[in-house]
Amino acid sequence: MFACNLVKRTNGNGSAGPTGATGPNGLRGYDGNSSRWIANSQGSTPVNGEFHIISTGNSIVINTTDYNANDMTAWLLNTKVGDILTVREVDNPANVG
């Protein structure tokens, strides 16, 4: 187990130093309990980090390794009939499939 405490440093006279400049925006994060795959073309087997939805819309073919090279087998096997799976564009979360 590892614990970390934040220690605020002072400038020597007991007062805090000036606040630094704001950094650049980072990459958009994922939703909770989610991961990332890239859609590929139907007819080709998805390789690591890829998936596709069968044209009838009732099946998803997905590689168990996500885009970030994480083994998502246990996560995928934990899905049950009736679960809701949301597919959305990472940089445009309003684009939901």
TARA-V520643 format. One record per residue. N is the residue number from 1. RES is the residue in three letters. SS is DSSP state (hx for helix, st for strand, lp for the rest). PHI is phi as a letter, one per 40 degrees, with the letter a starting at -180 (* if undefined). BURIAL is 1 if it has 9 or more other C-alpha atoms within 8 Angstrom, else 0. Layout:
n & res & ss & phi & burial
N & RES & SS & PHI & BURIAL
N & RES & SS & PHI & BURIAL
This chain:
n & res & ss & phi & burial
1 & MET & lp & * & 0
2 & PHE & lp & b & 0
3 & ALA & lp & b & 0
4 & CYS & lp & b & 0
5 & ASN & lp & b & 0
6 & LEU & lp & c & 0
7 & VAL & lp & b & 0
8 & LYS & lp & c & 0
9 & ARG & lp & c & 0
10 & THR & st & b & 1
11 & ASN & lp & c & 0
12 & GLY & lp & h & 0
13 & ASN & lp & b & 0
14 & GLY & lp & g & 0
15 & SER & lp & b & 0
16 & ALA & st & c & 0
17 & GLY & lp & c & 0
18 & PRO & lp & c & 0
19 & THR & lp & c & 0
20 & GLY & lp & c & 0
21 & ALA & lp & c & 0
22 & THR & lp & c & 0
23 & GLY & lp & c & 0
24 & PRO & lp & c & 0
25 & ASN & lp & c & 0
26 & GLY & lp & c & 0
27 & LEU & lp & c & 0
28 & ARG & lp & c & 0
29 & GLY & lp & c & 0
30 & TYR & lp & c & 0
31 & ASP & lp & c & 0
32 & GLY & lp & c & 0
33 & ASN & lp & f & 0
34 & SER & lp & a & 0
35 & SER & lp & a & 0
36 & ARG & lp & b & 1
37 & TRP & lp & b & 1
38 & ILE & st & b & 0
39 & ALA & st & c & 0
40 & ASN & lp & b & 1
41 & SER & lp & c & 0
42 & GLN & lp & c & 1
43 & GLY & lp & g & 0
44 & SER & lp & b & 0
45 & THR & lp & c & 0
46 & PRO & lp & c & 1
47 & VAL & lp & c & 0
48 & ASN & lp & d & 1
49 & GLY & lp & g & 1
50 & GLU & st & b & 1
51 & PHE & st & a & 1
52 & HIS & st & a & 1
53 & ILE & st & b & 1
54 & ILE & lp & c & 1
55 & SER & lp & d & 0
56 & THR & lp & c & 0
57 & GLY & lp & g & 0
58 & ASN & lp & b & 0
59 & SER & lp & a & 0
60 & ILE & st & b & 1
61 & VAL & st & b & 1
62 & ILE & st & b & 0
63 & ASN & lp & c & 1
64 & THR & lp & c & 1
65 & THR & st & c & 1
66 & ASP & lp & c & 1
67 & TYR & lp & d & 1
68 & ASN & lp & c & 0
69 & ALA & lp & g & 0
70 & ASN & lp & c & 0
71 & ASP & st & c & 0
72 & MET & lp & b & 1
73 & THR & hx & d & 0
74 & ALA & hx & c & 0
75 & TRP & hx & c & 0
76 & LEU & hx & c & 0
77 & LEU & hx & c & 0
78 & ASN & lp & c & 0
79 & THR & lp & c & 0
80 & LYS & lp & b & 0
81 & VAL & lp & d & 0
82 & GLY & lp & g & 0
83 & ASP & lp & c & 0
84 & ILE & lp & b & 0
85 & LEU & lp & b & 0
86 & THR & lp & b & 0
87 & VAL & lp & b & 0
88 & ARG & st & a & 1
89 & GLU & st & c & 1
90 & VAL & lp & d & 0
91 & ASP & lp & c & 0
92 & ASN & st & a & 0
93 & PRO & st & c & 0
94 & ALA & st & c & 0
95 & ASN & st & c & 0
96 & VAL & st & b & 0
97 & GLY & lp & b & 0
